[in-house]
Amino acid sequence: MKATGVVRPIDNLGRIVLPIELRRIMNLNEKDLLEIFVEENRIVLEKYQRSCIFCGSNENVIEYRDKTVCKDCIKQLEKN
């Protein structure tokens, strides 16, 4: 894990501000979704990527009835 030297306070609503430099490096834009993970004593933020509910792939995915499905799984479903 790479140290950035950036320290930010948590406000009274539990929010922190990600510095513009980090948002640019990570290609994070306003309204992007972040997924939150906990690894031992660390909180990890990762840019959210939709993934297929069947195989977990995040390539060639579409939304169908509020579910994310990849085109390969759609083809498999069509065969059945």
N, C-alpha and C positions, 0 to 999 in steps of 0.2 A: 504494500500500500504506500502510495506516495504522499508525503507530507506537503501541505500547501502553505502553512504558516498563517492561515486565515482563521481567526477566532470571531465568532458571532454570538451575541446573547440571545436567549430565548425570551420572547415577550410574554406579557400576561395571558395571552391566548394560546401559548405554546408554539408560536411560529418562529422561524428563523429566516433570515434573508440570505439567499445565495448570491455572492458577488457576481457582477456582470462578467468578469474575466472567466470565472468557472462556467457560467452559463454559455458563454461563447465557445469555450473549449469543448464542452460537452454537447454543443448544438441544442441547447434547451431554450425554448421560446415560451412566451406568455401563453398560458392555457395548456401547455404540454402536461401530460400526466406523469407522475413519478410513482414507482412502486417502492414500497418500504419493506426491507428485510431486517431481521435481527440475526447476527452471527456472534454467538457468545456474548461479549459485552460491547458490541459495536452495532450502530444503526447504519445500514447501507441504503443509499438512495440510488435507484436505477431508472433511466428513462423507460417508461412503460411501452411495451410492444405487444400488440394484439397477437394471440397465437391460437392455433386450431384446437378446438375442444377435444378432438379425437387423438391427434398425433403430436400436438405441441409445437408444430412448425409455425414459424412466423413469416414464411414466404408465400406469396400468392394467396393471401387470405381475403375473404369477403365476409360481410355481415349478412346473416340470414336469420330473420326472426329473433333479433337480439342475441344471436350466437355467432361466434367467429369460427369459420370452417375454411380449410384450405382447398384449393381446386383438386388436388390429388385425392383427398378424402371424398369430395363430392363425386368424383369419377368412380371410386370404390362403392359408394352408396348406390349409384345408378346401376351398377352391375348386379346388385342384390335384388 
